[in-house]
Amino acid sequence: MTGKDLLNMQLAGSFNMLRDRLETVSDREWTTRDIPSTSLLGFTFWHGARIIDWGIHCAIRGVPEIADRPEWRRLRADELAYGAGITSEEADEVARSVSREDVAGYLDAIKEPALRWLGDRTDADLDHVPDLEGHQRVKPRYLTPAVWEEVSDLAGRPAWQILARPCVSHIRVHAGEIDILLQSLRQ
């Protein structure tokens, strides 16, 4: 097994973890806060999909994100970035304005090109250090201090670390958060 094989399995797992949980959430749960100071589930799911799209397409590759396509503009990526560094009011607005169906469709739209891209890479490709800060210039919000502060520690890191951190480990943290919030909502 190679490093790329491991990352591929983990990235596929990120998609599956989000999708499996997304299929169980009701409309009421999508926008209900049961535990004070936590994010609404709708935001957390949106953020999970957005961070994978951002991580692979913008941060690593420096190409337009899937969210930039006309059919996904309703996700408000230009305005609300990928969830890092936004206010809690903006996060709540995401949950209230973006539907479960939109996030599910978007997650599906990201999965195939992301896994295909990773499948076409070599371990050496994944050791390449992308121009993270330069790639962020595509959207003014991405380099605002609040957003950049959340991801600036990825600058100078190889592509495999960007995959392993926001696109894999970060998703698992949010999967646990989703599980806890759903358990609380359903008691």
C-alpha positions as semicolon CSV with decimal commas, in nm:
position;residue;x (nm);y (nm);z (nm)
1;M;0,000;0,000;0,000
2;T;0,123;0,350;-0,080
3;G;0,059;0,682;0,089
4;K;-0,170;0,770;-0,200
5;D;-0,370;0,451;-0,145
6;L;-0,421;0,542;0,219
7;L;-0,526;0,899;0,136
8;N;-0,764;0,769;-0,131
9;M;-0,931;0,536;0,118
10;Q;-0,954;0,813;0,377
11;L;-1,092;1,070;0,131
12;A;-1,355;0,824;0,010
13;G;-1,436;0,770;0,378
14;S;-1,483;1,145;0,426
15;F;-1,742;1,151;0,152
16;N;-1,915;0,841;0,289
17;M;-1,921;0,971;0,647
18;L;-2,088;1,293;0,540
19;R;-2,329;1,121;0,298
20;D;-2,434;0,849;0,543
21;R;-2,515;1,104;0,812
22;L;-2,680;1,343;0,569
23;E;-2,928;1,075;0,467
24;T;-3,061;1,050;0,824
25;V;-3,113;1,421;0,900
26;S;-3,462;1,570;0,892
27;D;-3,548;1,923;0,783
28;R;-3,623;2,012;1,145
29;E;-3,285;1,881;1,263
30;W;-3,108;2,070;0,981
31;T;-3,190;2,406;1,143
32;T;-3,244;2,323;1,512
33;R;-2,986;2,407;1,778
34;D;-3,025;2,188;2,084
35;I;-2,689;2,261;2,247
36;P;-2,608;2,631;2,293
37;S;-2,306;2,774;2,107
38;T;-2,287;2,485;1,859
39;S;-2,329;2,511;1,485
40;L;-2,654;2,413;1,318
41;L;-2,627;2,077;1,143
42;G;-2,704;2,237;0,808
43;F;-2,393;2,450;0,837
44;T;-2,173;2,161;0,947
45;F;-2,273;1,947;0,650
46;W;-2,231;2,241;0,409
47;H;-1,891;2,319;0,561
48;G;-1,777;1,957;0,530
49;A;-1,855;1,950;0,159
50;R;-1,714;2,298;0,104
51;I;-1,384;2,224;0,281
52;I;-1,321;1,919;0,062
53;D;-1,402;2,114;-0,255
54;W;-1,185;2,405;-0,141
55;G;-0,900;2,183;-0,021
56;I;-0,861;1,985;-0,341
57;H;-0,958;2,234;-0,608
58;C;-0,852;2,572;-0,472
59;A;-0,589;2,508;-0,205
60;I;-0,398;2,227;-0,377
61;R;-0,473;2,252;-0,747
62;G;-0,544;2,623;-0,789
63;V;-0,841;2,553;-1,018
64;P;-1,206;2,661;-0,989
65;E;-1,404;2,480;-0,725
66;I;-1,714;2,275;-0,807
67;A;-1,908;2,539;-0,609
68;D;-1,806;2,797;-0,873
69;R;-2,014;2,623;-1,139
70;P;-2,343;2,797;-1,219
71;E;-2,553;2,508;-1,085
72;W;-2,394;2,541;-0,741
73;R;-2,388;2,920;-0,698
74;R;-2,682;2,894;-0,460
75;L;-2,434;2,747;-0,209
76;R;-2,298;3,103;-0,169
77;A;-1,930;3,005;-0,179
78;D;-1,823;3,345;-0,315
79;E;-1,991;3,518;-0,025
80;L;-1,937;3,273;0,263
81;A;-1,610;3,107;0,162
82;Y;-1,592;2,750;0,288
83;G;-1,700;2,814;0,643
84;A;-1,367;2,899;0,804
85;G;-1,354;3,238;0,970
86;I;-1,719;3,328;0,917
87;T;-1,944;3,458;1,192
88;S;-2,193;3,239;1,377
89;E;-2,471;3,447;1,222
90;E;-2,338;3,370;0,875
91;A;-2,311;3,002;0,964
92;D;-2,674;2,999;1,077
93;E;-2,772;3,176;0,756
94;V;-2,608;2,896;0,556
95;A;-2,816;2,631;0,736
96;R;-3,135;2,828;0,677
97;S;-3,068;2,912;0,312
98;V;-2,906;2,595;0,174
99;S;-3,116;2,279;0,165
100;R;-3,019;1,925;0,254
101;E;-3,089;1,828;-0,107
102;D;-2,850;2,095;-0,235
103;V;-2,572;1,981;-0,002
104;A;-2,632;1,614;-0,093
105;G;-2,618;1,695;-0,465
106;Y;-2,310;1,909;-0,419
107;L;-2,134;1,638;-0,217
108;D;-2,209;1,389;-0,496
109;A;-2,081;1,638;-0,757
110;I;-1,750;1,676;-0,572
111;K;-1,684;1,309;-0,500
112;E;-1,611;1,166;-0,845
113;P;-1,375;1,440;-0,968
114;A;-1,194;1,452;-0,633
115;L;-1,135;1,078;-0,618
116;R;-1,041;1,064;-0,987
117;W;-0,792;1,349;-0,940
118;L;-0,636;1,175;-0,641
119;G;-0,629;0,842;-0,828
120;D;-0,429;1,006;-1,108
121;R;-0,162;1,141;-0,868
122;T;0,164;0,979;-0,770
123;D;0,316;0,992;-0,424
124;A;0,565;1,242;-0,568
125;D;0,276;1,463;-0,688
126;L;0,137;1,465;-0,337
127;D;0,473;1,580;-0,199
128;H;0,446;1,898;-0,411
129;V;0,392;2,218;-0,209
130;P;0,111;2,422;-0,369
131;D;0,099;2,802;-0,369
132;L;-0,178;2,808;-0,109
133;E;-0,180;3,183;-0,054
134;G;-0,162;3,254;-0,427
135;H;-0,450;3,016;-0,493
136;Q;-0,663;3,200;-0,234
137;R;-0,659;3,519;-0,442
138;V;-0,944;3,386;-0,659
139;K;-1,199;3,500;-0,402
140;P;-1,154;3,817;-0,197
141;R;-1,312;3,658;0,111
142;Y;-1,049;3,382;0,119
143;L;-0,771;3,620;0,218
144;T;-0,961;3,824;0,474
145;P;-0,783;3,799;0,810
146;A;-1,052;3,586;0,977
147;V;-1,060;3,327;0,698
148;W;-0,687;3,321;0,623
149;E;-0,602;3,284;0,993
150;E;-0,793;2,954;0,998
151;V;-0,586;2,795;0,718
152;S;-0,258;2,986;0,699
153;D;-0,075;2,709;0,884
154;L;-0,126;2,495;0,571
155;A;0,089;2,732;0,365
156;G;0,420;2,569;0,277
157;R;0,282;2,221;0,342
158;P;0,274;1,948;0,078
159;A;-0,051;1,852;-0,093
160;W;-0,082;1,530;0,104
161;Q;-0,100;1,727;0,430
162;I;-0,379;1,949;0,295
163;L;-0,568;1,633;0,203
164;A;-0,496;1,465;0,535
165;R;-0,587;1,763;0,751
166;P;-0,891;1,957;0,623
167;C;-1,023;1,692;0,380
168;V;-0,982;1,389;0,607
169;S;-0,913;1,460;0,976
170;H;-1,129;1,771;0,990
171;I;-1,421;1,580;0,839
172;R;-1,391;1,313;1,108
173;V;-1,404;1,576;1,381
174;H;-1,722;1,715;1,228
175;A;-1,869;1,364;1,185
176;G;-1,832;1,318;1,561
177;E;-1,989;1,658;1,618
178;I;-2,281;1,563;1,393
179;D;-2,330;1,238;1,584
180;I;-2,339;1,418;1,919
181;L;-2,576;1,688;1,795
182;L;-2,811;1,433;1,641
183;Q;-2,809;1,225;1,958
184;S;-2,899;1,533;2,161
185;L;-3,173;1,637;1,918
186;R;-3,326;1,289;1,917
187;Q;-3,341;1,235;2,295
